[in-house]
Amino acid sequence: MSSAGGDAILIAAQAGRALAEAARRADLRPYVADLFGDEDTRALSAGYRRVPGRFGSGPGGRAVRDALDALAAEAGAPLGLVLGSGFEGAPGLMAALAGRHRLLGAAPSCVAALKDPLTLAALCVRLGLPHPEIRLAPVADPSGWLDKAAGASGGGHVRPAAPGRLAPGRYLQRRVPGAQRSLALLSDGHGIQVLGATEQWTAPSPRHPFRYAGALAPGALDPGALADGVREAATAALATLAAATGLRGLASADLMVDGPDWWLLEVNPRPGATLDVLDRRATPLMLRHVEAALGRLSPLDPEPPGAAASEIVYAARAVPAVPALPRDGVADRPAPGSRIPAGAPVCTVRASGADAGAARRALTTRAETVRAVLAGAGTVHPSRIATGHRLQGDTP
């Protein structure tokens, strides 16, 4: 695919900034519909529409359809539509959008298969992939189980299982030991290329103990980090799964890794939150995503040295008027004066370093700077802001 200037691309997501930035890096003109309308998202966009919706559940159907139709008319003849987070639980909406715009990514049928817990579990059994046991009914002893919402993202929907009936649309997944890792991959519907591994952590709150916080790349599954072959085994298994479902484009797989043992927790069949830490190769990742969505995989450029990290800063209580935030390493910046509900994301901080430790230290400093600005404005007390812990959840 040519990256010549003048190419327009439609983007819809809960938060579209990372995709818009990736599109600009690929010399594409992004036309974006999302929930937030942050300052940098609007600045990156050739056209923009804000749509209603709830973080964790995604944009409203009719609103996002109308917004994308209007953006497509502005763009002229866009290459197609890239969907980010917020559509995993709505394959019907995805199919409706795919009927109006060329979908650049996983097909609605693929997303439905990978995000339906029963279908994914059955696929894993058939293909011989290690996957935690799931249940659709209560268990006698819930202490070894997690309660999850089908088709959700961001980890905010995950909670420890409790006695009693499951709410509609929820299921149980057995807890498994280990550390959570994620493999980012490109698929052309037949084979896959692994872009790299990320380490991830959570920002627990009382209501959302497994809420996604941030990611670091490269992670502990990259070559040479483990001698037990987990990365190779997981790569082979994911290639089989991608071929079975026709997965296309950029995706990620969440794993729990315990020494030589590993389990596939979730598959996220779209570009996700790790885009910020993965788009570092010479060839822009959005170009790779579009090529893979169209059925082509090109040789990967070498991964650059060093490490990159990103983290979401959440509001522990309502922010009545957000102050102007620092610009250095701070993305997804809300317009000054915006009201942010308790528990909602405020912004994303990003940092890089010579190695993983340096990147995490720089990231922590930037996050603390943002929190100090918020605290100085009387919005969020630092002691009320959650810090990260590595737990079994999923990613946005």
N, C-alpha and C positions, 0 to 999 in steps of 0.2 A: 504494500500500500504506500502510495506517495504521501509525504508529509508536507506537500506544498501549501503555502499560505492560502487562505480562502476556504479551506475545508471546514464545514460546520458539523457539529455533533450535538445531539440532544442528550441531556443527562437528567435523571430523576433519582432522588435519594432522600433519606431523612436529612442528611447534611451533605451538600454537594461540593463543598470547597475542595476536598482532596481530589475528587475526580476532575473538577474544573482546572485545578492546578496541573494535574497530570496531562490533561488535554492541551493546555497552553505549552507545556514542555514539549509536546509532540507537534507543535505548530498547528494545532486545531483550534477552531473557534467554538467554545462551549456555550450552549444555550441551556440554562439550568432551571429546574424546578425543585425546590426543597422546602423544609419546614421553618428555616431560621432566617434566611436573608442576611447573613453576617456581612460585615463591611468588606472583607477580602473576597468573599464569594461573589458579591455584586461587582467588585472591581475586576475580577477575573472573567466574568461572564460577558459574552457578546449580547446576550439577551437573558432576562431573568424573570421568573414568576415565583412568588411565595405562595405556598399552598397550605391549607389547614391539615392537621393531623396530630398524633401524639407520639412523642419520642419512645421508641420501643415497639410501636405498632405500625408506624409508617404513615405515608400520606393518604388522604381520603381519595376514593376512587374517581368520582366524577370530577373533582377539582383538579387532580393531577392529569386526567385525560384532557380536560379543557385547556389547562396550562400548556401541555405539550403540543396540542394542536395549534395554539397561538404562537408558540415558539417556533414550530416547524414552518409556519407561514412567514415568520420574520426571517428565518434562516434561508429560505429558498428551497434548496434541495439538500437537506442534511444527509450525511453518510448513514446515519441510523441512530438508534437509541441505546444508551448504556444505562442500566439500572444498578443502583447501589443498594444499601441496606433499606429495609422497610417493606419489601415485596415478597419475602420468603413465605409468608403465611397467606398470600393472596394470588395463587396461580391463575384464578379466573380473571383478576385484574390484569395480570401479566399477559394473558392470552388476548384480552381486549386491546391492550396497548400494542401488542405484536401485530394485531390485525390492522393497525393504523400507521405504524412506523416499523422499519426494519430493525429487529431486535439484534443488538450486537452483544451476545453473551449466551448464557444457558437458556434453553427453550423452557417454556412453562411446564411441559411434561417432565423435563429433567429436574427442575426445581421441586415440583410436586413429589417426585419419587425420593429425592434426597432429603427433603425437609419433613416428610411424613414419617413419624417414628416407626410405625409398623412396617412400612415399605422398606425403609433403610435397614431395619433389623433383619427383615427377610432376605434382602440383597446380601447383607453381610454373611448370613448363614449359608446362602447358596454359593457365594464366592469364597467362603472360608476366611473371612476377615474377622479379627478379634474385635468384639463390640460388647459393651456392657449390656447386661440383661435389662429389658424394659417390661413394664407392666402398665395396663390400662385400668387396673382396679386396685383398691387399697391392699396393703400387706399387713400381716399381723404385727411385725416389728419394723417400723419405718426408719429406724435409726441408721440403717445402712443404705438408705436411698435418697435420691434427689427428686424434687418435684419440679417439672419443667413444662413450659407452654410450647405446644407444637407450632413450628413455623416462626418463632420469635427470634430476636437477636439482641446482642448487647449485654447478655448476662443478667440484666435486671429482672428477668422473669424466673430465674433459677432460685430455689429456696430448699432448705432441708425438708424432707417429707415429714408429714405429721399424720397422726391417726385420723381416720374418718374418710368420708367420700371425697373423690377427686373432683375438682371443679371442671366444667365442660372445657374441652380443648387442652387438657393437661394430662401428663403421663408421668410415670416414675421411671427413673434410670438408676440402676444399682451403682453405688459408689465404688470406685476402683482406686488403688493406691498409685502414688507417683507424682511427678511434676507435669504440669500442663505445658505442651509445646504445640506449635502450629507449623505446618508445611504449606508454603505458598506455591502454587503451580499454575501452569498454562496447559490447556487441553484443546485439541482440535476435533474432539468427538471420537477419536480413536486412541491416540497416544497422549502422553503428558511430558512436560518438562518441569522439573522442580527448580523454582527460582531461589529458594533458600528457606531457612527455618527461622522462626521468631520465638522468643521467650515472651510470655505475657503475664500480667498481674492484674489484680482486681482492686477496686476502691469500695470496700464494704460499707454499707449503711444499715441501720436497723431494719429497714424494709426490704433492702436489696443486698443481701450478703455476698452475692457473687457478681456484682456489677463490674463490667469491664473498665479498666483504667488505662493501661498502656501496653506498649510492645517495644521490643528491642531486637535488632537484627545486626549481625548474624546471631542465631541462637545456638543452643547446645546440641542440635542435631546436625549441624553442618559437618562436612567431611573432616575426619580426624578427631572429632570431639568424643565419639563413642566407638568402642571397639567391638560392640556386640551386634552390629548389623541392623540396628533398629531403623535407621534411615533408609537403608536399602530395602528392607522388608516392607516398610510402609510405602515406599515409592512403588514397588511392584504391585502391592495391593491396591493402591489408589489408581494405578494405570488400568487395572482390571475393572474397577468400579466406574471409572470415567468412560471406558469403552461400553460397559453395560448400560449406561444411562445416556450416552451421547453428550456428555458434558463438554461445553465449549467456552473458551475465554479464560479470564483470570479467576481463580478460585482459591480456597484454602481449606485445609483439613485440620481439625483440632484433635490432638492426641493426648492421652495420659501415658507417660513413660516411667516405668519402674525397673531400672536395670535393663535386662534383656527383654523384659515383657512390655507390651504396649497394647493400647486399645484405641480404636477410632471412636471418638465421642460424637462429633458433628462434621458435616461438610457444608461449607458456605459457598454456594455456587455463583459467586459474583465478586467484584472487587470490594475489599473491606477496609477496616481501619488500619491495616498494616501497609496500605499503599504509601503512606508517608515515609516509612522506613525501608521500603523495598525499591522505590523508583530511583535508583542510584547508578544504574548501568548506563553506558554510552547511548544505547538505543532506548528511547523513551518507552516506558512500560505500557502506556496507552496504545502505542502502535502495535506492540506485541499482543495486547488484548484484542484489538480489532482484527489483526491477522489471524489469531487463533479462532476467534468467533466465526471468521469466514473460511475456516478449515485449513489454515496453514501454520506450521511451526517452523520458524527460522532458527539457525544456531544462535545460542545465547552469547552475549558479550561476557568477558570476564567480570567477576564481581569486584568492585573497587575495594581498596583497603579500608580499614577503620570500621566503625560501627555507628548506627543511628538509632535514636530512640524517640518515642512520642508518648504523651500522656494527656488524658482528659482531666481538666480541673472541674469538679462539680460544685454546685452551690449547696452547702449543708442546710441553709435556710433561705427563705425568699430574699432576692436582691431587688429592692424596689426601684433602684436606678443605678445600673452598672456604670462605674467610672471609666474613663479612658484607660485602656490597658496598654502595657508595653508592646512594641511592635517586633522587637528583636526576638526571634524564635517563638512568637506567639501567633497562632492561626485560629481560624474560626472566631474572629473577634466580633462580638455583638456591638451594635451602634451604641455609643455612650448614651445613657439615660434609659436603655432598654430594661424592662422588668423581666427577671428570671425566676421562675418558680423554684421552691425548695426541691433539691434532688436533681434538677436539670443540669446539663453541661453548660459551663460558662465559656470555655475556650479549650484549645489544644496547645500544649507546649511541645516544642521539638528541640532536639540537640544532637550533635554528633561528637565523636571523639576518636582518638587513636585506637581505642579498644572498647570493649563493652563497659568496663568499669568507668572509664573517662566519660563515655556518653551518658551513663546513668547519673554520674555526679553532676554533669552540666545540666541534665534534665531536671534534677532535684532543685538545683539553684534557681532555674527559671520558674519552676512551679511555685517555689517559695516566694519569689518576687511577685508573681501574680496574686498569691494569697495575701501577701502583705499589702498590696494595693487595695484589694477588696476589704481587708480588715481596717485599713486606714480610712476607708470611706464609710465605715460603720455598717458594712453589709454582712460579712461573714467572719466570725471569730475563728482564729487559726486552730484552736483546740477542737472545733466542731467539724473540721474537714478531715475526711477519711484518708488514711494512708494505704499504700498498696500491699496486698498479700497474694501469694500464689495459691489459687484454689481451683477446683474442678468446676468450670462453667462453660461459657462459649463466648464468641467474639462478635462485634458488630459488623 
